Amino acid sequence: MLFSPVPMHIPDGFLSVGVALVLWLIAIVVVGYALKRVNADVGERQVPLMGVLAACIFAGQMLNFSVTGGTSGHLMGAALATILLGPWAAILVMTCVVGVQALIFQDGGLLALGANIVNMGVIGVTVAYFVQRTLRKFLGNKSGGLFASGFLSGWLSIVAAALACALQLALSGSSPANIAIPAMAGIHALIGVGEGLITAGALVFIKAARRDLLEAERTQVVGGKAVWIGGLVIAVALAIISPRASTHPDGLEWVAEQRGFLDLAQGPLFEIIPDYVLPGVANESLATILAGVIGALIVFGAAAGVAYLRRSRAQSSGA
């Protein structure tokens, strides 16, 4: 039986206006600084990699996997993006993914978009960066060290983002901290295992196929058509199998239902491709596949476009 992905991010209504606006301000400041830093940190041949990775993360996030007790989880991708691109470019990649999900697919509220960017793009990336850097110093560049650092950075990025969300819910009055924090931490500790395994597995595969992408100091990553064509093929393949995603609620939705604040969620102000199902297509599985492919291409264009424009502007300023 084929299924459709379920919405994954904080909807409007879960957070108070004050908390949401503060998180929007933090997101704007950090993303703005990331745009400035990416000029110096991203080489010209990393631009396609940013687009490809954003597309793969978007498509991968559509594949909810069952966890336990009627709950599902999904790839966040912050750790993988951080390890391959560095923290500043990873923040931009995650911002593009989360932004397109909110604006095009109505996954996550517009007022809550700042919170989703902070949780997944800022906190997730920051935690993954420091965990991965610290462990690689002790474990070195061997395959075992790569796998361990990838797993733990992926796992902790999920748990940290979930704890941040729980704190935001508590500050908003949606759920008391002594209820929201243990509930979110518990279920996302399990979801984080999936994130860690996916991250570690992807790194091992990349090391075997394109070792140069994992070099610690890389000002000129060897890119070329093989990277972006291969990456887009993977993204499209993930979109094609997305109808088989679990229909169980994700960790946040499950906690909201169990703790009695699910009814606070507000519907979107507008709809373009809601719930990852392309309107006007009678076959729901085909509608989901087409929505995934369209989304992956949009995210690819957004991330690559941001990187290219920043690089071009930096080169013009230095000329």
KAGI-V602751 format. One record per pair of residues at least 12 apart in sequence whose ideal C-beta (glycine too) atoms are under 6 Angstrom apart, sorted by the first residue. I is the first residue (numbers start at 1). GAP is how many residues later the second one is. Records with the same first field share a line. If there is no record, write none. Layout:
BEGIN
I: GAP + GAP
END
This chain:
BEGIN
2: 241 + 283
3: 242 + 244
4: 273 + 284
5: 57 + 59 + 237 + 240 + 271
6: 58
7: 100
8: 66 + 99 + 242
9: 98 + 99 + 107
10: 98 + 102 + 105 + 106
11: 98 + 254
12: 97 + 99 + 100 + 254
13: 251 + 252 + 253
14: 160 + 250
15: 97 + 100 + 153 + 157
16: 156
19: 149 + 152 + 153
20: 91 + 92
23: 91 + 92 + 95
24: 90
26: 92
27: 87 + 90 + 91
30: 92
31: 64
34: 54 + 57 + 58
35: 275
37: 51
38: 50 + 51 + 272
39: 271 + 275
41: 45 + 47
42: 47 + 265
43: 176 + 177
44: 267
45: 175 + 176 + 178
46: 175
47: 257 + 260 + 261
48: 175 + 180
49: 178
50: 39 + 43 + 253 + 254 + 257
51: 249 + 252 + 253
52: 176 + 179
53: 28 + 40
54: 39 + 42 + 43 + 245 + 249
55: 180 + 241 + 244 + 245
56: 175 + 178 + 179
57: 20 + 40
58: 39 + 237 + 238 + 241
59: 176 + 179 + 180 + 233 + 237
60: 15 + 178
61: 13 + 14
62: 180 + 230
63: 179 + 182
64: 181 + 182
65: 129 + 181
66: 180 + 182
67: 123 + 124
70: 178
71: 116 + 177 + 183
72: 174 + 176 + 178
73: 118 + 121
75: 123
76: 44 + 48 + 82 + 119
78: 16 + 42 + 46 + 47 + 50 + 79
79: 49 + 74 + 75 + 78 + 120
80: 119 + 122
81: 12
82: 43 + 46 + 47
83: 49
84: 129
87: 38 + 42
90: 35
91: 30 + 34
92: 214
93: 210
94: 26 + 27
95: 22 + 26
96: 203 + 206 + 207
97: 202
98: 18 + 19 + 22
100: 198 + 199
104: 168 + 169
105: 168 + 171
106: 162 + 165 + 168
115: 53
119: 42 + 45 + 46
120: 41
123: 37 + 38 + 41
124: 33 + 37
127: 29 + 30 + 33
128: 25 + 29
131: 21 + 22 + 25
132: 17 + 21
135: 14
136: 13
146: 57
147: 53 + 57
150: 49 + 50 + 53
151: 45 + 49
154: 41 + 42 + 45
155: 37 + 41
158: 30 + 33 + 34 + 37
159: 29 + 30 + 33
162: 22 + 26
163: 22
166: 14 + 15 + 18
174: 87 + 90
175: 84 + 86
179: 80
183: 72
184: 71
187: 64
188: 63
191: 60
235: 61
236: 57
239: 50 + 53 + 54 + 57
240: 49
242: 46 + 50
243: 42 + 45
273: 18
276: 12 + 15
277: 14
278: 12 + 13
END
